[in-house]
Amino acid sequence: MAVPKRKPSTHRQGRRRATHKIKLPKLTKCGNCGADKRPHYACPSCGQ
Ligand SMILES: [Zn+2]
């Protein structure tokens, strides 16, 4: 495996990490009760 010759500068590392946490918490409506729920997760309201 190729290994980077030098570690990324703090600026570069910060720029990269700035894109890590931008995932929005996706919510969908539960098909059973209509409550907001995460897709592929059990509904917190009705457990569907
Ligand atoms: Zn539900």
N, CA, C, O and the ligand as a Tripos MOL2 file, in Angstrom:
@<TRIPOS>MOLECULE
protein
  193   191    49     0     0
PROTEIN
NO_CHARGES

@<TRIPOS>ATOM
      1 N           0.8400   -1.2050    0.0000 N.3       1 MET1
      2 CA          0.0000    0.0000    0.0000 C.3       1 MET1
      3 C           0.8620    1.2380    0.0000 C.2       1 MET1
      4 O           1.8710    1.3110    0.7020 O.2       1 MET1
      5 N           0.4600    2.2040   -0.7870 N.am      2 ALA2
      6 CA          1.1900    3.4660   -0.8420 C.3       2 ALA2
      7 C           0.9790    4.2380    0.4500 C.2       2 ALA2
      8 O          -0.1240    4.3010    0.9940 O.2       2 ALA2
      9 N           2.0590    4.8170    0.9160 N.am      3 VAL3
     10 CA          2.0050    5.5860    2.1540 C.3       3 VAL3
     11 C           2.3540    7.0330    1.8280 C.2       3 VAL3
     12 O           3.3300    7.2780    1.1190 O.2       3 VAL3
     13 N           1.5900    7.9890    2.3230 N.am      4 PRO4
     14 CA          1.8800    9.3900    2.0220 C.3       4 PRO4
     15 C           3.2410    9.7910    2.5750 C.2       4 PRO4
     16 O           3.6100    9.4010    3.6820 O.2       4 PRO4
     17 N           3.9750   10.5630    1.8040 N.am      5 LYS5
     18 CA          5.3450   10.9130    2.1690 C.3       5 LYS5
     19 C           5.3670   11.8680    3.3580 C.2       5 LYS5
     20 O           6.2410   11.7800    4.2200 O.2       5 LYS5
     21 N           4.4160   12.7630    3.3940 N.am      6 ARG6
     22 CA          4.3680   13.7100    4.5060 C.3       6 ARG6
     23 C           2.9320   13.8780    4.9560 C.2       6 ARG6
     24 O           1.9980   13.6520    4.1860 O.2       6 ARG6
     25 N           2.7610   14.2730    6.2030 N.am      7 LYS7
     26 CA          1.3940   14.4210    6.6650 C.3       7 LYS7
     27 C           0.7900   15.7020    6.1130 C.2       7 LYS7
     28 O           1.5090   16.6780    5.9010 O.2       7 LYS7
     29 N          -0.5090   15.7180    5.8780 N.am      8 PRO8
     30 CA         -1.1460   16.8980    5.3160 C.3       8 PRO8
     31 C          -0.9990   18.0770    6.2640 C.2       8 PRO8
     32 O          -1.0210   17.9150    7.4840 O.2       8 PRO8
     33 N          -0.8480   19.2610    5.6890 N.am      9 SER9
     34 CA         -0.7730   20.4630    6.5070 C.3       9 SER9
     35 C          -2.0760   20.6400    7.2740 C.2       9 SER9
     36 O          -3.1080   20.0850    6.8970 O.2       9 SER9
     37 N          -2.0200   21.4060    8.3380 N.am     10 THR10
     38 CA         -3.2290   21.5920    9.1310 C.3      10 THR10
     39 C          -4.3220   22.2390    8.3000 C.2      10 THR10
     40 O          -5.5080   21.9790    8.5010 O.2      10 THR10
     41 N          -3.9030   23.1010    7.3470 N.am     11 HIS11
     42 CA         -4.9100   23.7370    6.5000 C.3      11 HIS11
     43 C          -5.6050   22.6920    5.6400 C.2      11 HIS11
     44 O          -6.8330   22.6420    5.5690 O.2      11 HIS11
     45 N          -4.8040   21.8620    4.9940 N.am     12 ARG12
     46 CA         -5.3670   20.8450    4.1190 C.3      12 ARG12
     47 C          -6.2310   19.8740    4.9190 C.2      12 ARG12
     48 O          -7.3180   19.4880    4.4880 O.2      12 ARG12
     49 N          -5.7350   19.4920    6.0820 N.am     13 GLN13
     50 CA         -6.4830   18.5510    6.9030 C.3      13 GLN13
     51 C          -7.8090   19.1580    7.3530 C.2      13 GLN13
     52 O          -8.8420   18.4890    7.3870 O.2      13 GLN13
     53 N          -7.7520   20.4360    7.6940 N.am     14 GLY14
     54 CA         -8.9790   21.1030    8.1040 C.3      14 GLY14
     55 C          -9.9730   21.1870    6.9680 C.2      14 GLY14
     56 O         -11.1740   20.9960    7.1600 O.2      14 GLY14
     57 N          -9.4560   21.4790    5.7690 N.am     15 ARG15
     58 CA        -10.3580   21.5640    4.6230 C.3      15 ARG15
     59 C         -11.0040   20.2120    4.3590 C.2      15 ARG15
     60 O         -12.1920   20.1340    4.0450 O.2      15 ARG15
     61 N         -10.2210   19.1540    4.4880 N.am     16 ARG16
     62 CA        -10.7800   17.8270    4.2390 C.3      16 ARG16
     63 C         -11.8180   17.4930    5.2940 C.2      16 ARG16
     64 O         -12.9060   17.0050    4.9900 O.2      16 ARG16
     65 N         -11.4540   17.7690    6.5540 N.am     17 ARG17
     66 CA        -12.3710   17.3870    7.6210 C.3      17 ARG17
     67 C         -13.6190   18.2600    7.6350 C.2      17 ARG17
     68 O         -14.6380   17.8870    8.2160 O.2      17 ARG17
     69 N         -13.5350   19.4230    6.9920 N.am     18 ALA18
     70 CA        -14.7100   20.2910    6.9580 C.3      18 ALA18
     71 C         -15.8370   19.6240    6.1890 C.2      18 ALA18
     72 O         -17.0050   19.9560    6.3890 O.2      18 ALA18
     73 N         -15.4990   18.6850    5.3120 N.am     19 THR19
     74 CA        -16.5370   18.0360    4.5170 C.3      19 THR19
     75 C         -17.0700   16.7860    5.2100 C.2      19 THR19
     76 O         -18.0010   16.1530    4.7130 O.2      19 THR19
     77 N         -16.4960   16.4300    6.3370 N.am     20 HIS20
     78 CA        -16.8840   15.1570    6.9390 C.3      20 HIS20
     79 C         -18.2530   15.2000    7.5860 C.2      20 HIS20
     80 O         -19.0540   14.2730    7.4620 O.2      20 HIS20
     81 N         -18.4980   16.2940    8.2770 N.am     21 LYS21
     82 CA        -19.6660   16.2770    9.1650 C.3      21 LYS21
     83 C         -20.8600   17.0100    8.5790 C.2      21 LYS21
     84 O         -21.7490   17.4250    9.3220 O.2      21 LYS21
     85 N         -20.9000   17.1780    7.2840 N.am     22 ILE22
     86 CA        -21.9800   17.9820    6.6950 C.3      22 ILE22
     87 C         -23.1850   17.1000    6.3680 C.2      22 ILE22
     88 O         -24.1540   17.5650    5.7680 O.2      22 ILE22
     89 N         -23.1240   15.8450    6.7560 N.am     23 LYS23
     90 CA        -24.2700   14.9910    6.4750 C.3      23 LYS23
     91 C         -25.4730   15.4500    7.2890 C.2      23 LYS23
     92 O         -25.4290   15.4930    8.5190 O.2      23 LYS23
     93 N         -26.5120   15.7800    6.6040 N.am     24 LEU24
     94 CA        -27.7330   16.1780    7.2930 C.3      24 LEU24
     95 C         -28.4130   14.9360    7.8390 C.2      24 LEU24
     96 O         -28.4030   13.8830    7.2020 O.2      24 LEU24
     97 N         -28.9890   15.0580    8.9930 N.am     25 PRO25
     98 CA        -29.7770   13.9360    9.4920 C.3      25 PRO25
     99 C         -31.0250   13.7670    8.6440 C.2      25 PRO25
    100 O         -31.9800   14.5340    8.7620 O.2      25 PRO25
    101 N         -31.0060   12.7580    7.7920 N.am     26 LYS26
    102 CA        -32.1280   12.5620    6.8750 C.3      26 LYS26
    103 C         -33.3200   12.0080    7.6360 C.2      26 LYS26
    104 O         -33.2070   11.0720    8.4270 O.2      26 LYS26
    105 N         -34.4290   12.6000    7.3770 N.am     27 LEU27
    106 CA        -35.6530   12.1340    8.0210 C.3      27 LEU27
    107 C         -36.6990   11.8550    6.9500 C.2      27 LEU27
    108 O         -36.8560   12.6220    6.0000 O.2      27 LEU27
    109 N         -37.3820   10.7890    7.1140 N.am     28 THR28
    110 CA        -38.5070   10.4960    6.2460 C.3      28 THR28
    111 C         -39.7410   10.3090    7.1120 C.2      28 THR28
    112 O         -39.6550   10.0640    8.3160 O.2      28 THR28
    113 N         -40.8820   10.4310    6.4680 N.am     29 LYS29
    114 CA        -42.1190   10.2160    7.2060 C.3      29 LYS29
    115 C         -42.3490    8.7290    7.3570 C.2      29 LYS29
    116 O         -42.1530    7.9550    6.4200 O.2      29 LYS29
    117 N         -42.7580    8.3500    8.5190 N.am     30 CYS30
    118 CA        -43.1230    6.9630    8.7410 C.3      30 CYS30
    119 C         -44.3630    6.6340    7.9160 C.2      30 CYS30
    120 O         -45.3480    7.3720    7.9270 O.2      30 CYS30
    121 N         -44.2940    5.5060    7.1960 N.am     31 GLY31
    122 CA        -45.4470    5.1350    6.3880 C.3      31 GLY31
    123 C         -46.6240    4.6940    7.2200 C.2      31 GLY31
    124 O         -47.7480    4.6260    6.7240 O.2      31 GLY31
    125 N         -46.3820    4.3940    8.4710 N.am     32 ASN32
    126 CA        -47.4430    3.8710    9.3280 C.3      32 ASN32
    127 C         -48.1510    4.9830   10.0980 C.2      32 ASN32
    128 O         -49.3790    5.0780   10.0820 O.2      32 ASN32
    129 N         -47.3440    5.8440   10.7890 N.am     33 CYS33
    130 CA        -47.9640    6.8480   11.6480 C.3      33 CYS33
    131 C         -47.6600    8.2660   11.1890 C.2      33 CYS33
    132 O         -48.2330    9.2140   11.7260 O.2      33 CYS33
    133 N         -46.7640    8.4410   10.1980 N.am     34 GLY34
    134 CA        -46.4970    9.7730    9.6830 C.3      34 GLY34
    135 C         -45.4780   10.5550   10.4830 C.2      34 GLY34
    136 O         -45.2300   11.7190   10.1690 O.2      34 GLY34
    137 N         -44.8770    9.9680   11.5020 N.am     35 ALA35
    138 CA        -43.8770   10.6720   12.2950 C.3      35 ALA35
    139 C         -42.5550   10.7190   11.5440 C.2      35 ALA35
    140 O         -42.3060    9.8690   10.6890 O.2      35 ALA35
    141 N         -41.6950   11.7040   11.8480 N.am     36 ASP36
    142 CA        -40.3710   11.7730   11.2480 C.3      36 ASP36
    143 C         -39.5360   10.6080   11.7580 C.2      36 ASP36
    144 O         -39.4990   10.3290   12.9570 O.2      36 ASP36
    145 N         -38.8720    9.9380   10.8340 N.am     37 LYS37
    146 CA        -38.0150    8.8240   11.2210 C.3      37 LYS37
    147 C         -36.8500    8.7340   10.2750 C.2      37 LYS37
    148 O         -36.9150    9.2380    9.1540 O.2      37 LYS37
    149 N         -35.7760    8.0930   10.7150 N.am     38 ARG38
    150 CA        -34.6390    7.8670    9.8380 C.3      38 ARG38
    151 C         -34.9530    6.6740    8.9460 C.2      38 ARG38
    152 O         -35.5070    5.6740    9.4030 O.2      38 ARG38
    153 N         -34.5890    6.7870    7.6510 N.am     39 PRO39
    154 CA        -34.8700    5.6720    6.7570 C.3      39 PRO39
    155 C         -34.1100    4.4210    7.1830 C.2      39 PRO39
    156 O         -32.9700    4.5210    7.6380 O.2      39 PRO39
    157 N         -34.6980    3.2890    7.0490 N.am     40 HIS40
    158 CA        -34.1470    1.9840    7.3960 C.3      40 HIS40
    159 C         -33.9490    1.8330    8.8960 C.2      40 HIS40
    160 O         -33.2120    0.9590    9.3500 O.2      40 HIS40
    161 N         -34.6080    2.6850    9.6530 N.am     41 TYR41
    162 CA        -34.5840    2.5340   11.1090 C.3      41 TYR41
    163 C         -36.0220    2.3460   11.5780 C.2      41 TYR41
    164 O         -36.9720    2.7560   10.9100 O.2      41 TYR41
    165 N         -36.1560    1.7230   12.7310 N.am     42 ALA42
    166 CA        -37.4930    1.5560   13.2730 C.3      42 ALA42
    167 C         -38.0470    2.9130   13.6540 C.2      42 ALA42
    168 O         -37.3110    3.7740   14.1360 O.2      42 ALA42
    169 N         -39.3170    3.1070   13.4440 N.am     43 CYS43
    170 CA        -39.9630    4.3590   13.8010 C.3      43 CYS43
    171 C         -39.9500    4.5290   15.3120 C.2      43 CYS43
    172 O         -40.3640    3.6250   16.0380 O.2      43 CYS43
    173 N         -39.4810    5.6740   15.7950 N.am     44 PRO44
    174 CA        -39.4460    5.8710   17.2530 C.3      44 PRO44
    175 C         -40.8300    5.9830   17.8570 C.2      44 PRO44
    176 O         -41.0130    5.8270   19.0640 O.2      44 PRO44
    177 N         -41.8160    6.2600   16.9860 N.am     45 SER45
    178 CA        -43.1540    6.4860   17.5050 C.3      45 SER45
    179 C         -43.9540    5.1920   17.5770 C.2      45 SER45
    180 O         -44.5580    4.8720   18.6010 O.2      45 SER45
    181 N         -43.9460    4.4520   16.4650 N.am     46 CYS46
    182 CA        -44.8000    3.2710   16.4400 C.3      46 CYS46
    183 C         -43.9910    1.9750   16.2980 C.2      46 CYS46
    184 O         -44.5530    0.8830   16.3730 O.2      46 CYS46
    185 N         -42.6680    2.0970   16.0940 N.am     47 GLY47
    186 CA        -41.8410    0.8950   16.0150 C.3      47 GLY47
    187 C         -41.9560    0.1600   14.7000 C.2      47 GLY47
    188 O         -41.4810   -0.9690   14.5790 O.2      47 GLY47
    189 N         -42.5760    0.7730   13.7200 N.am     48 GLN48
    190 CA        -42.7690    0.1260   12.4190 C.3      48 GLN48
    191 C         -41.4580    0.0640   11.6470 C.2      48 GLN48
    192 O         -41.4240   -0.4470   10.5280 O.2      48 GLN48
    193 ZN        -44.4360    5.2260   12.8330 Zn       49 ZN49
@<TRIPOS>BOND
     1     1     2 1
     2     2     3 1
     3     3     4 2
     4     3     5 am
     5     5     6 1
     6     6     7 1
     7     7     8 2
     8     7     9 am
     9     9    10 1
    10    10    11 1
    11    11    12 2
    12    11    13 am
    13    13    14 1
    14    14    15 1
    15    15    16 2
    16    15    17 am
    17    17    18 1
    18    18    19 1
    19    19    20 2
    20    19    21 am
    21    21    22 1
    22    22    23 1
    23    23    24 2
    24    23    25 am
    25    25    26 1
    26    26    27 1
    27    27    28 2
    28    27    29 am
    29    29    30 1
    30    30    31 1
    31    31    32 2
    32    31    33 am
    33    33    34 1
    34    34    35 1
    35    35    36 2
    36    35    37 am
    37    37    38 1
    38    38    39 1
    39    39    40 2
    40    39    41 am
    41    41    42 1
    42    42    43 1
    43    43    44 2
    44    43    45 am
    45    45    46 1
    46    46    47 1
    47    47    48 2
    48    47    49 am
    49    49    50 1
    50    50    51 1
    51    51    52 2
    52    51    53 am
    53    53    54 1
    54    54    55 1
    55    55    56 2
    56    55    57 am
    57    57    58 1
    58    58    59 1
    59    59    60 2
    60    59    61 am
    61    61    62 1
    62    62    63 1
    63    63    64 2
    64    63    65 am
    65    65    66 1
    66    66    67 1
    67    67    68 2
    68    67    69 am
    69    69    70 1
    70    70    71 1
    71    71    72 2
    72    71    73 am
    73    73    74 1
    74    74    75 1
    75    75    76 2
    76    75    77 am
    77    77    78 1
    78    78    79 1
    79    79    80 2
    80    79    81 am
    81    81    82 1
    82    82    83 1
    83    83    84 2
    84    83    85 am
    85    85    86 1
    86    86    87 1
    87    87    88 2
    88    87    89 am
    89    89    90 1
    90    90    91 1
    91    91    92 2
    92    91    93 am
    93    93    94 1
    94    94    95 1
    95    95    96 2
    96    95    97 am
    97    97    98 1
    98    98    99 1
    99    99   100 2
   100    99   101 am
   101   101   102 1
   102   102   103 1
   103   103   104 2
   104   103   105 am
   105   105   106 1
   106   106   107 1
   107   107   108 2
   108   107   109 am
   109   109   110 1
   110   110   111 1
   111   111   112 2
   112   111   113 am
   113   113   114 1
   114   114   115 1
   115   115   116 2
   116   115   117 am
   117   117   118 1
   118   118   119 1
   119   119   120 2
   120   119   121 am
   121   121   122 1
   122   122   123 1
   123   123   124 2
   124   123   125 am
   125   125   126 1
   126   126   127 1
   127   127   128 2
   128   127   129 am
   129   129   130 1
   130   130   131 1
   131   131   132 2
   132   131   133 am
   133   133   134 1
   134   134   135 1
   135   135   136 2
   136   135   137 am
   137   137   138 1
   138   138   139 1
   139   139   140 2
   140   139   141 am
   141   141   142 1
   142   142   143 1
   143   143   144 2
   144   143   145 am
   145   145   146 1
   146   146   147 1
   147   147   148 2
   148   147   149 am
   149   149   150 1
   150   150   151 1
   151   151   152 2
   152   151   153 am
   153   153   154 1
   154   154   155 1
   155   155   156 2
   156   155   157 am
   157   157   158 1
   158   158   159 1
   159   159   160 2
   160   159   161 am
   161   161   162 1
   162   162   163 1
   163   163   164 2
   164   163   165 am
   165   165   166 1
   166   166   167 1
   167   167   168 2
   168   167   169 am
   169   169   170 1
   170   170   171 1
   171   171   172 2
   172   171   173 am
   173   173   174 1
   174   174   175 1
   175   175   176 2
   176   175   177 am
   177   177   178 1
   178   178   179 1
   179   179   180 2
   180   179   181 am
   181   181   182 1
   182   182   183 1
   183   183   184 2
   184   183   185 am
   185   185   186 1
   186   186   187 1
   187   187   188 2
   188   187   189 am
   189   189   190 1
   190   190   191 1
   191   191   192 2
@<TRIPOS>SUBSTRUCTURE
     1 MET1         2 RESIDUE 1 A MET
     2 ALA2         6 RESIDUE 1 A ALA
     3 VAL3        10 RESIDUE 1 A VAL
     4 PRO4        14 RESIDUE 1 A PRO
     5 LYS5        18 RESIDUE 1 A LYS
     6 ARG6        22 RESIDUE 1 A ARG
     7 LYS7        26 RESIDUE 1 A LYS
     8 PRO8        30 RESIDUE 1 A PRO
     9 SER9        34 RESIDUE 1 A SER
    10 THR10       38 RESIDUE 1 A THR
    11 HIS11       42 RESIDUE 1 A HIS
    12 ARG12       46 RESIDUE 1 A ARG
    13 GLN13       50 RESIDUE 1 A GLN
    14 GLY14       54 RESIDUE 1 A GLY
    15 ARG15       58 RESIDUE 1 A ARG
    16 ARG16       62 RESIDUE 1 A ARG
    17 ARG17       66 RESIDUE 1 A ARG
    18 ALA18       70 RESIDUE 1 A ALA
    19 THR19       74 RESIDUE 1 A THR
    20 HIS20       78 RESIDUE 1 A HIS
    21 LYS21       82 RESIDUE 1 A LYS
    22 ILE22       86 RESIDUE 1 A ILE
    23 LYS23       90 RESIDUE 1 A LYS
    24 LEU24       94 RESIDUE 1 A LEU
    25 PRO25       98 RESIDUE 1 A PRO
    26 LYS26      102 RESIDUE 1 A LYS
    27 LEU27      106 RESIDUE 1 A LEU
    28 THR28      110 RESIDUE 1 A THR
    29 LYS29      114 RESIDUE 1 A LYS
    30 CYS30      118 RESIDUE 1 A CYS
    31 GLY31      122 RESIDUE 1 A GLY
    32 ASN32      126 RESIDUE 1 A ASN
    33 CYS33      130 RESIDUE 1 A CYS
    34 GLY34      134 RESIDUE 1 A GLY
    35 ALA35      138 RESIDUE 1 A ALA
    36 ASP36      142 RESIDUE 1 A ASP
    37 LYS37      146 RESIDUE 1 A LYS
    38 ARG38      150 RESIDUE 1 A ARG
    39 PRO39      154 RESIDUE 1 A PRO
    40 HIS40      158 RESIDUE 1 A HIS
    41 TYR41      162 RESIDUE 1 A TYR
    42 ALA42      166 RESIDUE 1 A ALA
    43 CYS43      170 RESIDUE 1 A CYS
    44 PRO44      174 RESIDUE 1 A PRO
    45 SER45      178 RESIDUE 1 A SER
    46 CYS46      182 RESIDUE 1 A CYS
    47 GLY47      186 RESIDUE 1 A GLY
    48 GLN48      190 RESIDUE 1 A GLN
    49 ZN49       193 GROUP 0 **** ****
